[in-house]
Amino acid sequence: MDVVDKVIQMHKSRLYQLNAFFSLSEDVMAIIGVIIKT
């Protein structure tokens, strides 16, 4: 049970990092789009 909990926590943090990365890249894309338009 302990090992399973650790694995679940690891995957949760990995998913959270992926979500943060994608939202960050979306922000970067928006900023780049604004720079290109101006």
C-alpha positions in Angstrom: 0.0 0.0 0.0 2.8 2.4 0.9 4.5 1.8 -2.5 1.3 2.3 -4.4 0.7 5.6 -2.5 4.2 6.8 -3.5 3.7 5.9 -7.1 0.3 7.7 -7.2 1.9 10.8 -5.6 4.7 10.7 -8.2 2.3 10.5 -11.1 0.1 13.3 -9.6 3.1 15.6 -9.3 4.3 14.7 -12.8 0.8 15.5 -14.2 0.8 18.8 -12.3 4.2 19.7 -13.8 2.9 18.8 -17.3 -0.2 21.0 -16.8 2.0 23.9 -15.5 4.3 23.5 -18.4 1.5 23.5 -21.0 -0.2 26.6 -19.4 3.2 28.3 -19.3 3.9 27.5 -23.0 0.4 28.8 -23.9 1.3 32.1 -22.2 4.6 32.2 -24.1 2.8 31.6 -27.4 0.3 34.4 -26.6 3.2 36.8 -25.8 5.0 35.8 -29.0 1.8 36.3 -31.0 1.4 39.8 -29.5 5.1 40.6 -30.3 4.7 39.4 -33.9 1.5 41.5 -34.4 3.0 44.7 -33.2 
